[in-house]
Amino acid sequence: MEIAGLTDSAFVHTVIRKRPQDVHKGDCGRVLIVAGSKGMAGAAVFTAKSAIKCGSGLVKVCTRKKNFPILQISVPESICIRWGRTKKDLEQYDAIAVGPGMGAGRRTRKILKRILKEYQKTVVIDADGLNAVAGSRKLQKLVRETGARVIITPHIGEAKRLLGNSRLMGLTKLQIAASLRHYYGCIVIVKGAQTLVAVSEEEAYTNTTGNPGMATAGSGDALTGVIVSLAGQGLAPQDAARAGVFVHGMSGDLASEKLGEYGLTASDIADFVPFALKELTD
């Protein structure tokens, strides 16, 4: 695998454009976010808020019923739903994100298994979804079989678990991405400074946005929301991954210009997503 180039505004301009005057919400993507658990409602909030701010026409959040009031207050534009109500018709969604704040237990494994076996469009797996995959050979096999329509978003610690606690000391981010791509066969985003997006066995791209203030709780959840939103709006998985990372980083850059890097929060990043998109489309 080699670095094929940079993800910059010139690339993003080719996949994110101004909307036509006659667009309606049905054209803007219907996404499902499976996130949150007891004490972890915030992960669902950040993911849903970012997806809505990125332009999704409809966002449904599958989470624990106890989290419904928190979502209804924090992200009133989203719709809360139980897993039992939505699992029989997954194809109604244009993209699905699963994992933030869920815990890596039996419920998460069961949900991931059904999505990977039955759903035919883009799936973004993050956080506890990745930890569930790391602990289950059956899920690993399903990810490999599903292939290019899956996007995984590990930071270095999650990458280590996904590779079976292989020694990553001394490996470059490119080598880690290549190992993940070779084993799982999906699109790989290795998060961190100069986030790397591996779109094939041969090509990876370095992102050009972002700042140290984005090293904060919930930032990865916000990234997942942006990526699933773009995928739901019709971007190919590899384009949604690259453009999503860029928009997320640019949102953080705009937020840090206004607020500074210390104290930058995931909510701030989500709030600045519309400003990043406005600048890009203008």
Residue frames relative to the residue before (quaternion, step in Angstrom):
aa qw qx qy qz dx dy dz
M 1.0000 0.0000 0.0000 0.0000 0.00 0.00 0.00
E 0.0958 -0.7908 0.6038 0.0298 3.55 -1.07 0.82
I 0.5201 -0.5765 0.5103 0.3698 3.53 -1.29 0.37
A 0.2371 -0.8132 0.5189 0.1152 3.58 -0.43 1.22
G 0.7750 -0.2482 0.1708 0.5555 3.57 1.20 -0.37
L 0.5874 -0.5660 0.4541 0.3583 3.51 -1.35 -0.30
T 0.3184 -0.6707 0.6173 0.2601 3.52 -1.26 0.44
D 0.1086 0.8001 -0.5729 0.1406 3.54 -0.43 1.28
S 0.7425 -0.4103 0.2721 0.4542 3.57 -1.28 0.00
A 0.5837 0.5817 -0.3818 0.4186 3.60 1.08 -0.60
F 0.6634 0.4734 -0.3046 0.4929 3.58 1.01 -0.78
V 0.6742 0.5156 -0.3153 0.4245 3.58 0.79 -0.98
H 0.5962 0.5747 -0.3535 0.4351 3.60 1.10 -0.67
T 0.6563 0.5256 -0.3213 0.4357 3.61 1.09 -0.57
V 0.7736 0.3432 -0.1830 0.5003 3.61 1.16 -0.44
I 0.7352 0.2772 -0.2031 0.5843 3.61 1.23 -0.32
R 0.0429 0.8166 -0.5688 0.0882 3.55 -0.57 1.19
K 0.6723 -0.4550 0.3759 0.4468 3.54 -1.31 0.13
R 0.4674 -0.6802 0.4896 0.2813 3.55 -1.09 0.68
P 0.5200 -0.6199 0.4782 0.3415 3.58 -1.12 0.59
Q 0.6409 -0.5678 0.3647 0.3659 3.57 -1.17 0.58
D 0.7512 0.4146 -0.2184 0.4648 3.60 1.02 -0.75
V 0.3303 0.7611 -0.4989 0.2505 3.60 1.21 0.40
H 0.0797 -0.7681 0.6299 0.0827 3.59 -1.18 0.55
K 0.7203 -0.4899 0.2592 0.4170 3.57 -1.22 0.41
G 0.5969 0.5774 -0.3643 0.4214 3.59 1.13 -0.50
D 0.6453 0.5108 -0.3109 0.4754 3.56 1.26 -0.40
C 0.6955 0.5373 -0.2468 0.4082 3.56 1.22 -0.48
G 0.6725 -0.5480 0.2907 0.4036 3.56 1.18 0.38
R 0.1472 -0.7519 0.6410 0.0471 3.49 -1.05 0.97
V 0.0137 0.8429 -0.5351 0.0551 3.60 -0.33 1.21
L 0.2568 -0.7263 0.6191 0.1524 3.50 -1.29 0.60
I 0.0994 -0.7695 0.6297 0.0381 3.54 -0.95 0.97
V 0.1116 -0.7733 0.6227 0.0431 3.57 -0.68 1.11
A 0.2782 0.7737 -0.4956 0.2800 3.56 -0.21 1.28
G 0.7492 0.4353 -0.2981 0.4004 3.51 -1.36 0.26
S 0.0303 0.7492 -0.6611 0.0259 3.52 -1.29 0.55
K 0.7482 -0.3482 0.2655 0.4985 3.58 -1.23 -0.19
G 0.8299 0.1542 -0.1419 0.5171 3.57 -0.70 1.09
M 0.7262 0.3888 -0.2241 0.5207 3.59 1.29 -0.04
A 0.1930 0.8093 -0.5290 0.1673 3.57 1.03 0.76
G 0.5669 0.6353 -0.3741 0.3674 3.57 1.12 -0.66
A 0.6187 0.5557 -0.3485 0.4324 3.59 1.01 -0.76
A 0.6569 0.4897 -0.3019 0.4873 3.56 1.02 -0.81
V 0.6283 0.5459 -0.3294 0.4458 3.58 1.02 -0.79
F 0.6931 0.4796 -0.2909 0.4526 3.60 0.77 -1.00
T 0.6622 0.5081 -0.3108 0.4546 3.58 0.95 -0.85
A 0.6898 0.4802 -0.2799 0.4640 3.56 0.87 -0.96
K 0.6507 0.5287 -0.3159 0.4441 3.55 0.94 -0.89
S 0.6655 0.4988 -0.3027 0.4656 3.58 0.95 -0.85
A 0.6398 0.5228 -0.3304 0.4563 3.58 1.00 -0.78
I 0.6644 0.4911 -0.3001 0.4767 3.58 0.97 -0.84
K 0.6732 0.4949 -0.2923 0.4652 3.58 0.93 -0.89
C 0.6564 0.5025 -0.3034 0.4740 3.57 1.21 -0.50
G 0.6716 -0.5705 0.2751 0.3845 3.57 1.24 0.04
S 0.3606 0.7339 -0.5098 0.2673 3.61 1.16 0.23
G 0.4778 -0.6876 0.4717 0.2764 3.55 -1.01 0.84
L 0.7931 -0.0061 0.0327 0.6081 3.56 1.09 -0.73
V 0.0549 -0.7895 0.6113 0.0033 3.57 -0.88 0.97
K 0.0750 -0.7676 0.6357 0.0304 3.56 -0.78 1.08
V 0.1868 -0.7841 0.5870 0.0760 3.55 -0.96 0.92
C 0.1731 -0.7632 0.6180 0.0743 3.54 -0.70 1.15
T 0.2234 0.7695 -0.5589 0.2135 3.56 -0.47 1.22
R 0.6951 -0.4289 0.3506 0.4583 3.55 -1.30 -0.01
K 0.5867 -0.6158 0.3920 0.3505 3.57 -0.99 0.83
K 0.6107 0.5667 -0.3516 0.4270 3.60 1.08 -0.67
N 0.6601 0.5090 -0.3085 0.4582 3.59 1.20 -0.45
F 0.4521 0.7236 -0.4436 0.2743 3.59 1.20 -0.34
P 0.6812 0.4858 -0.3300 0.4372 3.67 0.72 -0.89
I 0.6318 0.5340 -0.3349 0.4511 3.58 1.03 -0.76
L 0.6647 0.4891 -0.3002 0.4783 3.59 0.95 -0.89
Q 0.6606 0.5248 -0.3164 0.4337 3.58 0.91 -0.90
I 0.6836 0.4532 -0.2801 0.4988 3.59 1.10 -0.64
S 0.7367 0.4482 -0.2382 0.4469 3.59 0.83 -1.01
V 0.7901 0.0766 -0.0143 0.6080 3.58 1.02 -0.84
P 0.0877 -0.8590 0.5016 0.0532 3.61 0.48 1.15
E 0.5866 0.5864 -0.3714 0.4173 3.59 1.20 -0.35
S 0.6350 0.5275 -0.3333 0.4555 3.59 1.21 -0.39
I 0.3330 -0.7115 0.5843 0.2038 3.55 -1.33 0.37
C 0.2821 -0.7663 0.5554 0.1573 3.57 -0.78 1.02
I 0.0224 0.8044 -0.5899 0.0666 3.55 -0.97 0.86
R 0.4154 -0.6806 0.5418 0.2659 3.57 -1.14 0.62
W 0.6328 -0.5547 0.3893 0.3746 3.57 -1.19 0.61
G 0.6488 0.5432 -0.3227 0.4241 3.58 0.95 -0.81
R 0.6683 0.5103 -0.2915 0.4562 3.57 1.19 -0.57
T 0.7850 0.3629 -0.1744 0.4707 3.58 1.07 -0.59
K 0.5578 0.6656 -0.3866 0.3106 3.61 1.13 -0.50
K 0.6562 0.5332 -0.3209 0.4268 3.60 1.14 -0.50
D 0.7816 0.2321 -0.1361 0.5628 3.60 1.23 -0.23
L 0.0450 0.8443 -0.5300 0.0647 3.57 0.70 1.08
E 0.6330 0.5758 -0.3415 0.3887 3.59 1.04 -0.67
Q 0.4994 0.6378 -0.4436 0.3834 3.60 1.23 -0.07
Y 0.6744 0.4958 -0.2866 0.4660 3.58 1.22 -0.46
D 0.4370 -0.7015 0.5074 0.2440 3.56 -1.14 0.73
A 0.7753 -0.0478 0.0133 0.6296 3.58 1.27 -0.33
I 0.1725 -0.7787 0.5976 0.0823 3.55 -1.21 0.61
A 0.1192 -0.7478 0.6476 0.0846 3.55 -1.14 0.79
V 0.0021 -0.8152 0.5780 -0.0379 3.57 -0.92 0.86
G 0.6641 0.5657 -0.3676 0.3223 3.56 -1.05 0.77
P 0.6413 0.5638 -0.3822 0.3533 3.65 0.74 -0.85
G 0.8816 0.0267 -0.0406 0.4695 3.54 -0.83 1.05
M 0.4526 0.7310 -0.4239 0.2848 3.61 1.19 0.30
G 0.3926 -0.6295 0.5447 0.3911 3.55 1.06 -0.76
A 0.4107 -0.7440 0.4831 0.2106 3.57 -1.12 0.64
G 0.3911 0.7712 -0.4310 0.2579 3.57 1.20 0.46
R 0.8252 -0.2817 0.1854 0.4531 3.50 -1.39 -0.27
R 0.6441 0.5371 -0.3321 0.4318 3.59 0.92 -0.87
T 0.6625 0.4985 -0.3056 0.4682 3.58 0.90 -0.90
R 0.6537 0.5103 -0.3194 0.4585 3.59 0.91 -0.86
K 0.6536 0.5272 -0.3051 0.4493 3.56 0.99 -0.90
I 0.6683 0.4939 -0.2959 0.4711 3.58 0.93 -0.90
L 0.6583 0.5113 -0.3098 0.4574 3.58 0.90 -0.91
K 0.6269 0.5503 -0.3319 0.4405 3.56 0.98 -0.87
R 0.6855 0.4790 -0.2956 0.4617 3.57 0.85 -0.93
I 0.6543 0.5138 -0.3203 0.4531 3.59 0.91 -0.87
L 0.7009 0.4728 -0.2818 0.4536 3.59 0.81 -0.96
K 0.6799 0.4871 -0.2947 0.4623 3.60 1.06 -0.66
E 0.8159 0.3305 -0.1305 0.4562 3.57 0.90 -0.91
Y 0.6997 0.4838 -0.2828 0.4432 3.59 1.03 -0.68
Q 0.2675 -0.8268 0.4859 0.0935 3.57 -0.84 0.99
K 0.6555 0.4941 -0.3216 0.4719 3.60 1.24 0.06
T 0.7802 -0.3575 0.2280 0.4599 3.59 -1.28 -0.22
V 0.0752 -0.7700 0.6335 0.0134 3.55 -1.01 0.97
V 0.1585 -0.7655 0.6184 0.0799 3.58 -0.85 1.01
I 0.0940 -0.7991 0.5934 0.0223 3.59 -0.70 1.11
D 0.0334 0.8125 -0.5746 0.0926 3.54 -0.69 1.14
A 0.8667 0.2177 -0.0892 0.4400 3.53 -1.42 0.15
D 0.8472 -0.0364 0.0336 0.5290 3.61 -0.69 -1.03
G 0.5327 0.5868 -0.4131 0.4486 3.58 1.21 -0.28
L 0.6543 0.4938 -0.2978 0.4892 3.57 1.05 -0.79
N 0.6485 0.5134 -0.3218 0.4608 3.58 0.99 -0.79
A 0.6223 0.5253 -0.3345 0.4742 3.58 1.10 -0.68
V 0.6393 0.5112 -0.3185 0.4781 3.58 1.00 -0.82
A 0.6464 0.5421 -0.3201 0.4312 3.58 0.93 -0.89
G 0.7519 0.4037 -0.2102 0.4769 3.57 1.08 -0.70
S 0.7358 0.3779 -0.2153 0.5191 3.60 1.24 0.10
R 0.3538 -0.7432 0.5297 0.2048 3.58 -0.56 1.13
K 0.6047 0.5606 -0.3591 0.4371 3.59 1.09 -0.62
L 0.6742 0.4753 -0.2925 0.4837 3.57 0.97 -0.83
Q 0.6079 0.5473 -0.3503 0.4563 3.57 1.05 -0.70
K 0.6489 0.5151 -0.3041 0.4702 3.55 1.00 -0.86
L 0.6552 0.5125 -0.3096 0.4607 3.58 0.98 -0.83
V 0.6252 0.5207 -0.3417 0.4703 3.59 0.99 -0.75
R 0.6592 0.5024 -0.3131 0.4636 3.59 0.92 -0.88
E 0.6750 0.4932 -0.2982 0.4606 3.59 0.95 -0.83
T 0.6545 0.5209 -0.3059 0.4546 3.56 1.10 -0.72
G 0.2169 -0.8647 0.4345 0.1283 3.55 1.17 -0.66
A 0.9057 -0.0828 0.0265 0.4148 3.49 -1.19 -0.81
R 0.6485 0.5283 -0.3508 0.4210 3.63 1.10 -0.34
V 0.6077 0.5204 -0.3631 0.4776 3.60 1.27 0.07
I 0.1220 -0.7577 0.6382 0.0609 3.56 -1.07 0.86
I 0.0840 -0.7824 0.6151 0.0498 3.59 -0.80 0.99
T 0.2051 -0.8277 0.5209 0.0380 3.55 -1.00 0.91
P 0.1475 0.8462 -0.5050 0.0844 3.64 0.73 0.93
H 0.3194 -0.6266 0.6521 0.2829 3.49 -1.34 0.38
I 0.7567 -0.4115 0.2290 0.4535 3.60 -1.23 0.15
G 0.6468 0.5244 -0.3316 0.4435 3.62 0.95 -0.79
E 0.6690 0.4804 -0.2919 0.4862 3.58 0.97 -0.86
A 0.6080 0.5482 -0.3491 0.4561 3.58 1.07 -0.71
K 0.6259 0.5422 -0.3307 0.4527 3.57 1.00 -0.81
R 0.6734 0.4819 -0.2944 0.4771 3.57 0.93 -0.88
L 0.6540 0.5254 -0.3098 0.4475 3.59 0.98 -0.82
L 0.7104 0.4096 -0.2461 0.5167 3.57 1.18 -0.55
G 0.5936 -0.6156 0.3569 0.3761 3.57 1.19 0.45
N 0.6004 -0.5875 0.3397 0.4230 3.57 1.10 0.76
S 0.1901 0.7773 -0.5617 0.2104 3.53 1.07 0.82
R 0.5338 -0.6136 0.4640 0.3511 3.54 -1.14 0.55
L 0.1360 -0.8147 0.5618 0.0471 3.56 -0.61 1.16
M 0.4045 0.7271 -0.4682 0.2976 3.55 1.32 -0.09
G 0.8162 0.2341 -0.1854 0.4947 3.56 -0.80 1.02
L 0.5882 0.5641 -0.3840 0.4340 3.59 1.21 -0.27
T 0.4267 -0.6770 0.5306 0.2794 3.56 -1.06 0.70
K 0.6575 -0.4883 0.3818 0.4283 3.55 -1.27 0.26
L 0.6226 0.5420 -0.3370 0.4528 3.58 1.06 -0.71
Q 0.6640 0.4955 -0.3077 0.4679 3.60 0.94 -0.81
I 0.6259 0.5176 -0.3346 0.4779 3.58 1.06 -0.72
A 0.6550 0.5076 -0.3085 0.4670 3.58 0.93 -0.89
A 0.6484 0.5207 -0.3174 0.4558 3.58 0.97 -0.85
S 0.6508 0.5142 -0.3180 0.4594 3.60 0.98 -0.81
L 0.6639 0.4954 -0.2989 0.4737 3.57 0.95 -0.87
R 0.6570 0.5122 -0.3080 0.4595 3.55 0.93 -0.90
H 0.6582 0.5165 -0.3102 0.4515 3.59 0.94 -0.89
Y 0.7209 0.4498 -0.2608 0.4583 3.59 0.91 -0.87
Y 0.7951 0.3388 -0.1610 0.4766 3.58 0.84 -0.97
G 0.3323 -0.7945 0.4635 0.2086 3.60 1.17 -0.41
C 0.6070 0.5505 -0.3563 0.4490 3.59 1.23 0.29
I 0.6362 -0.4766 0.4103 0.4470 3.56 -1.31 -0.11
V 0.1480 -0.8186 0.5546 0.0210 3.56 -0.77 1.08
I 0.0853 -0.7547 0.6492 0.0403 3.54 -0.94 0.98
V 0.1091 -0.7760 0.6191 0.0513 3.58 -0.62 1.12
K 0.2698 -0.8246 0.4830 0.1177 3.54 -0.26 1.34
G 0.4500 0.6483 -0.5370 0.2981 3.51 -1.31 0.51
A 0.7436 -0.3195 0.2749 0.5190 3.56 -1.24 -0.28
Q 0.8229 0.0189 -0.0824 0.5619 3.57 -0.82 1.06
T 0.1056 -0.8376 0.5360 0.0045 3.53 0.70 1.20
L 0.2467 -0.7825 0.5637 0.0954 3.54 -0.97 0.98
V 0.1205 -0.7800 0.6117 0.0540 3.57 -0.97 0.90
A 0.1482 -0.7868 0.5969 0.0516 3.57 -0.55 1.23
V 0.1479 -0.8351 0.5282 0.0426 3.58 -0.44 1.22
S 0.7875 0.0613 -0.0448 0.6116 3.59 1.27 -0.25
E 0.6993 -0.4324 0.3419 0.4552 3.57 -1.29 -0.08
E 0.7459 0.4204 -0.2100 0.4719 3.57 1.15 -0.62
E 0.8201 0.3034 -0.1000 0.4748 3.57 0.97 -0.85
A 0.0369 0.7497 -0.6603 0.0238 3.51 -1.14 0.83
Y 0.2221 -0.7814 0.5747 0.0989 3.54 -1.18 0.62
T 0.3347 -0.7378 0.5578 0.1804 3.56 -1.02 0.88
N 0.3732 -0.7323 0.5255 0.2200 3.57 -0.86 0.96
T 0.3071 -0.7886 0.5160 0.1320 3.57 -1.11 0.74
T 0.6657 0.4583 -0.3241 0.4918 3.61 1.21 0.22
G 0.5464 0.6199 -0.4568 0.3294 3.55 -1.31 0.23
N 0.0856 -0.7931 0.6029 0.0130 3.56 -1.25 0.46
P 0.6934 -0.5099 0.3090 0.4046 3.62 -1.20 0.38
G 0.5800 0.6029 -0.3789 0.3957 3.60 1.13 -0.49
M 0.6184 0.5699 -0.3331 0.4263 3.57 1.24 -0.41
A 0.5162 0.5945 -0.4307 0.4411 3.58 1.30 0.08
T 0.4214 0.6909 -0.4521 0.3750 3.54 0.48 1.26
A 0.6399 -0.5509 0.3718 0.3857 3.57 -1.14 0.62
G 0.8002 0.2903 -0.2306 0.4715 3.56 -0.93 0.95
S 0.4778 0.6822 -0.4399 0.3358 3.59 1.23 -0.24
G 0.6621 0.5057 -0.3056 0.4611 3.58 0.99 -0.82
D 0.6041 0.5438 -0.3495 0.4660 3.57 1.12 -0.65
A 0.6345 0.5237 -0.3210 0.4691 3.57 1.01 -0.83
L 0.6261 0.5292 -0.3345 0.4649 3.60 1.02 -0.78
T 0.6431 0.5247 -0.3256 0.4529 3.59 0.91 -0.88
G 0.6473 0.5269 -0.3174 0.4501 3.58 0.99 -0.82
V 0.6544 0.5048 -0.3125 0.4683 3.58 0.97 -0.82
I 0.6764 0.5008 -0.3042 0.4463 3.59 0.86 -0.93
V 0.6847 0.4708 -0.3054 0.4650 3.60 0.82 -0.93
S 0.6090 0.5510 -0.3528 0.4484 3.58 1.07 -0.64
L 0.6861 0.4770 -0.2880 0.4677 3.59 0.85 -0.94
A 0.6279 0.5167 -0.3346 0.4764 3.58 1.04 -0.74
G 0.6648 0.5069 -0.2989 0.4601 3.57 0.98 -0.82
Q 0.6637 0.4939 -0.2950 0.4781 3.57 1.18 -0.55
G 0.7026 -0.5205 0.2447 0.4190 3.56 1.27 0.20
L 0.4817 0.6551 -0.4601 0.3565 3.59 1.20 0.01
A 0.5273 -0.5988 0.4973 0.3407 3.56 -1.12 0.69
P 0.6649 -0.5418 0.3180 0.4040 3.61 -1.05 0.68
Q 0.6843 0.4818 -0.3067 0.4533 3.61 0.85 -0.89
D 0.6610 0.4895 -0.3092 0.4774 3.59 1.05 -0.69
A 0.6250 0.5282 -0.3356 0.4667 3.59 1.04 -0.76
A 0.6407 0.5276 -0.3210 0.4562 3.59 1.02 -0.80
R 0.7122 0.4523 -0.2670 0.4658 3.58 0.75 -1.03
A 0.6974 0.4588 -0.2806 0.4737 3.58 0.81 -0.99
G 0.6296 0.5510 -0.3362 0.4323 3.60 1.03 -0.76
V 0.6465 0.5061 -0.3112 0.4786 3.56 0.97 -0.85
F 0.6592 0.5109 -0.3096 0.4567 3.59 0.96 -0.85
V 0.6762 0.4904 -0.2959 0.4633 3.60 0.84 -0.98
H 0.6286 0.5329 -0.3246 0.4642 3.59 0.99 -0.84
G 0.6866 0.4771 -0.2814 0.4709 3.58 0.88 -0.94
M 0.6501 0.5114 -0.3131 0.4667 3.57 1.01 -0.80
S 0.6095 0.5422 -0.3427 0.4659 3.58 1.08 -0.71
G 0.6573 0.5016 -0.2957 0.4785 3.56 1.02 -0.84
D 0.6366 0.5250 -0.3259 0.4615 3.58 1.05 -0.73
L 0.6630 0.4899 -0.3039 0.4776 3.58 0.94 -0.87
A 0.6449 0.5172 -0.3189 0.4636 3.59 1.01 -0.80
S 0.6764 0.4960 -0.3031 0.4523 3.59 0.95 -0.85
E 0.5917 0.5592 -0.3661 0.4507 3.59 1.13 -0.57
K 0.7080 0.4449 -0.2455 0.4904 3.54 1.08 -0.76
L 0.8246 0.2841 -0.0865 0.4816 3.56 0.87 -1.02
G 0.4747 -0.6313 0.4666 0.3980 3.59 1.17 -0.49
E 0.5923 -0.6033 0.4078 0.3450 3.58 -1.24 0.34
Y 0.6389 0.4869 -0.3343 0.4929 3.60 1.02 -0.71
G 0.8220 0.2305 -0.1655 0.4938 3.56 -0.83 0.92
L 0.4079 0.6797 -0.4935 0.3580 3.59 1.25 0.16
T 0.1318 -0.8201 0.5555 0.0388 3.59 -0.82 0.98
A 0.6652 -0.4864 0.3825 0.4178 3.53 -1.32 0.24
S 0.6148 0.5424 -0.3466 0.4557 3.59 1.05 -0.69
D 0.6237 0.5317 -0.3334 0.4660 3.58 1.05 -0.77
I 0.6421 0.5223 -0.3261 0.4568 3.57 0.94 -0.88
A 0.6646 0.4971 -0.3044 0.4674 3.58 0.89 -0.93
D 0.6609 0.5302 -0.3114 0.4302 3.58 0.93 -0.87
F 0.7273 0.4303 -0.2463 0.4747 3.58 1.10 -0.62
V 0.3922 0.7195 -0.4846 0.3059 3.61 1.24 0.08
P 0.6645 0.4956 -0.3420 0.4427 3.68 0.80 -0.78
F 0.6450 0.5224 -0.3275 0.4514 3.58 1.04 -0.71
A 0.6160 0.5269 -0.3354 0.4800 3.57 1.09 -0.72
L 0.6778 0.4842 -0.2969 0.4669 3.59 0.87 -0.92
K 0.6245 0.5338 -0.3441 0.4545 3.60 1.01 -0.74
E 0.6670 0.4946 -0.3028 0.4678 3.57 0.92 -0.90
L 0.6707 0.5021 -0.3042 0.4534 3.57 0.94 -0.82
T 0.7250 0.4308 -0.2619 0.4692 3.59 0.87 -0.86
D 0.6075 0.5356 -0.3604 0.4628 3.60 1.16 -0.45
